Amino acid sequence: MSYPSKLQSMIDMFAPFDPHDRTNMLLSYADQFREVPREVATRPFAKSHQIPQCESDAYAWAMQQPDGTLKLWFAVENPSGVSAKALAAILDKTLSGLSPEEIAQVDAAIVEKLFRQNISMGKGMGLMSMVEAVRSLAKAANRTRSPDESGQRDSRRDGDVQ
């Protein structure tokens, strides 16, 4: 499986580290997590954006940018949701700015590549569900972009791609 270059670089960066160092790196990414801004979504968040199976009560949004790329946003309601925050920060850093087509190609196997044995099966399932939610948002965004008569992409920006 080939991944977008920023994501592949992230996976390659994590690969050589032992579980303790990997945990520290993931904690560092969790500290970089920035929650969805009020302009995109406000509490209570719509259930349609809730990530199923995520123990941390996480939500995801994809906002189409004028150039047709997507900006990903997340909310993690559980203050102890460190793994979800780390993955959200990594997904934002490596996938925001890509086309919906590129994002839709990313598979949930990245969770194992990034976290390895640092998570329980339940957390792993929730994190894989987060990747699947992002893929679904990208696929939905791709369906809303259609060429008009001049060949230009539709620039709809509803901030709530579903």
C-alpha positions in Angstrom: 0.0 0.0 0.0 1.4 3.4 -0.9 0.4 6.4 1.2 0.5 10.1 0.6 4.0 11.3 1.1 3.5 13.2 4.4 1.7 10.2 5.9 4.4 7.8 4.6 7.1 10.0 6.1 5.2 9.9 9.4 4.9 6.1 9.3 8.7 5.9 8.4 9.6 8.2 11.3 7.7 6.0 13.8 8.9 2.7 12.5 12.3 2.3 14.3 11.1 3.3 17.8 10.6 1.0 20.7 7.2 1.1 22.5 8.4 3.6 25.2 9.8 6.1 22.7 6.8 5.6 20.4 4.5 6.4 23.4 6.5 9.6 24.0 6.2 10.6 20.3 2.4 9.9 20.4 2.0 12.0 23.5 3.8 14.8 21.7 1.3 14.6 18.9 -1.6 14.5 21.3 -0.3 17.8 22.8 -0.4 19.3 19.2 -4.1 18.4 18.9 -6.3 21.5 18.1 -10.0 21.1 18.5 -12.5 22.0 15.7 -13.1 25.8 15.7 -16.5 27.2 16.5 -16.8 28.4 12.8 -16.9 24.7 11.8 -18.9 23.1 14.5 -20.3 23.8 18.0 -21.5 21.7 20.9 -23.5 19.6 21.0 -22.0 18.1 17.9 -24.2 16.4 15.4 -24.3 12.6 15.8 -23.7 12.4 12.0 -20.1 13.4 12.7 -19.5 11.1 15.7 -16.9 8.4 15.1 -18.5 5.0 15.8 -16.6 2.6 18.2 -14.3 5.4 19.4 -14.0 5.2 23.2 -13.0 8.8 23.4 -16.3 10.2 21.9 -14.6 11.7 18.9 -16.1 13.6 16.0 -14.7 14.4 12.5 -15.3 17.0 9.8 -13.9 17.7 6.4 -14.1 21.2 5.0 -13.5 21.7 1.3 -11.0 24.5 0.5 -11.2 26.8 -2.5 -8.6 24.7 -4.3 -10.6 21.5 -3.9 -8.5 20.0 -1.1 -9.8 19.2 2.3 -9.1 20.5 5.7 -9.8 18.0 8.5 -11.1 18.9 11.9 -11.7 16.8 15.0 -13.2 17.0 18.5 -12.3 14.5 21.2 -14.7 14.8 24.1 -12.9 12.5 26.5 -10.1 14.5 28.2 -8.2 11.3 28.6 -8.5 10.4 24.9 -4.8 10.8 24.3 -4.6 8.2 21.5 -7.6 9.7 19.7 -6.0 13.2 20.0 -2.6 11.9 18.7 -4.2 10.2 15.7 -6.4 13.3 15.0 -3.3 15.5 15.0 -1.4 13.1 12.8 -4.3 12.8 10.3 -4.7 16.6 10.2 -0.9 17.2 9.7 -0.5 14.6 7.0 -3.8 14.6 5.2 -5.2 18.1 5.3 -4.4 19.9 2.1 -4.8 16.7 0.0 -7.6 16.0 -2.5 -10.6 14.0 -1.4 -9.4 11.2 -3.8 -6.0 11.0 -2.1 -7.6 10.9 1.4 -10.1 8.3 0.4 -7.3 5.9 -0.5 -5.8 5.8 3.0 -6.6 2.6 4.9 -7.0 1.9 8.5 -3.8 -0.2 8.6 -2.0 3.0 9.4 -3.2 2.7 13.0 -1.1 -0.4 13.5 1.8 1.1 11.7 1.8 4.2 14.0 0.7 2.7 17.3 1.9 -0.9 17.1 1.4 -2.6 20.5 0.8 0.7 22.3 -3.0 0.3 22.3 -5.6 -2.2 23.4 -7.8 -3.9 20.8 -10.8 -1.7 21.8 -8.8 1.5 21.3 -7.4 0.1 18.0 -10.9 -0.5 16.7 -11.9 3.1 17.6 -8.8 4.6 16.0 -9.4 2.5 12.8 -12.9 3.8 12.9 -11.5 7.3 13.0 -9.5 6.6 9.8 -12.7 5.1 8.2 -14.7 8.2 9.1 -12.1 10.5 7.4 -12.2 8.2 4.3 -16.0 8.5 4.3 -15.9 12.3 4.6 -13.4 12.4 1.7 -15.6 10.1 -0.5 -18.6 12.3 0.3 -16.6 15.4 -0.6 -15.5 13.8 -3.8 -19.2 13.2 -4.7 -20.1 16.9 -4.1 -17.3 18.1 -6.5 -18.5 17.9 -10.0 -17.1 19.7 -13.1 -19.4 22.4 -14.4 -19.6 23.3 -18.1 -16.4 25.3 -18.0 -14.5 22.3 -16.5 -14.0 24.1 -13.2 -14.7 22.2 -10.0 -17.7 23.2 -7.9 -16.4 25.3 -5.0 -19.2 24.5 -2.5 -17.9 25.0 1.0 -20.5 23.9 3.5 -18.0 22.9 6.2 -20.1 19.9 6.8 -19.3 17.4 4.1 -21.3 14.3 4.9 
